[in-house]
Amino acid sequence: MEHFRDMQRFAALAGQPSLAAAARAAQVSGPTLIRAVARLEARLRVPLLERSTRGVSLTEVGRAYLADCLRLLAAVDAAEASAKGLHVQAQGNLRVFLPLLFSGYVMAPVLASYLDRYPEVRLAAHYHDYYPNLHEEGLDVAILVGELPSSSLIARPVGQVRQMLCASPGYLAAHGEPLHPQDLKHHRLIAQVDWAFQGHEFKARLGCTTVQGAINAAVGGAGLVRCLSYPVHEHLLGGQLRRVLPAYEQPPLPIHVVYREGRNAPMRVRSFVEHCVTALRAHPAFQLA
């Protein structure tokens, strides 16, 4: 039993930036977690942690053992969930990974409606802009924008996003509409940084530190903004912005809901996946051709 508890405490290191954060996640003290790791190292006769003046990190063996621990503990959770009926009733802890910008514009109402529908689920959302390792980080579900790397994960496509160039009708009436990417050199461009379009380099006349700031400036007639389709879909549908040079846009990026266990997943995972797939496939942000 102590060996199993030590594995659980070691698994708390997944996705945590430090031993202190892992101890808080495992709801134990720092020394308790350190002793658990020491017992595992003594039992396995290999170092799991590498200690230096810069702190503590997992060794290569430690990373592999952590992934194995997460898989074994997930199997134990699944067995207990099956015995308790959790495969037919959504309840328990759910850890999901969401892209930061995407979540701010799309996911908040989706998460709220899921929690309303499944009150017995406790959801922890992790917001980052990289491709996660669900096994190593102990994540149940991820929503990913872009081409997926090859893996054994199950991926459900829900839509696609485009990189668009937009401007307000007022700006286009006053300055004309560009018909070719080279025409952009005669227009006012809004961006967080200077950008390239169809092989041409352009300098922004107005620099904004946030995507929303750039969009607001474009709605106000300050110039043309280049951004992904989901932050501007409401402005496009409402007529506040118009799409410019659509024939020169890059191919769209796919969006997937990704998870691990498939049909063996507990109901909290399956219910969240189905909820997201249904909501996102119907979302107006992904209906733009």
C-alpha positions, 0 to 999 in steps of 0.5 A: 500500500505504501508503494502505491501511495508513493507512486501517487505522490510521484505522479503529482509531479506531472505538469507541476513546475516544482516539488512544492507545487507538486506537494500542494497538488498531492495535498501533502507536505514537501518533506512527505513528497521527498521521502516518497520519491526517496523510497521509490529511488531506493526500491528501483535503485535508479535516480528519479530526480536530478538535484542541482543548484538550479533546483530539481528536475526529472531524470530521463528514467524519472520521466519514463517512470512518471509516464508509466505511473500515470498510465497505471494509476489511470487504469486503477481509477478506471477499474474503480470507476467501473465498479462504482458506476462512474462509466455511466455517471459523470463525476470526479476530477477532470483535467483539460488543456485549452489554447489560451487565445482560443479559450478566451473567445470560444470556450468560456460558455462551453465550459459553463454549460458543461458544468451546469449539465454535469454538476458532479464533475470538478473541472481543472482547466490548464491554459497554455499555447503549446502541444501537451503530452497528455500522458506525462502531464496527467491530462484527460482532454485537450483541444488543439489548434493546428496539425496534430503530431503523430500519436496514439491519442484519439482525435475528434475534428470539430472545425477549422480556423483561418488567418484572415485580413479584415477592415471596417466598411468605413475604412475601405470606403475611404481608402479603397479595397486592396485587390492584391497583396502588393496593394497593402503597402499603400494601406494602414496596417494594424498588428502586434508585430510587423508581418509577412503576407504571401511572401511580402514584408509589411510594416504595421502603422499601428502596433497593438500589444493585444489581439483584441486591441488590434481588432478594436482599432480595425473596427474603429476604422484605423486600418487592416488587421490580420488575425485568426477567424474566431476572434473576429467572427462576431464582427464579420457576422455583424458587418463591423468588419469585412474580409479582405483578400480571401483568395490569398489566405493560407490553408485553414488550420484544423481544430481537434478534441483529443483524449486518451482512453477511447471507449474505456474512458470514464464518463466524465471524459466521454461526456466532456468530449461529446459536449465539446464536439457538439458545441464547437461543430455548431459554433458560428466561429467555425462556419466561415467558408 
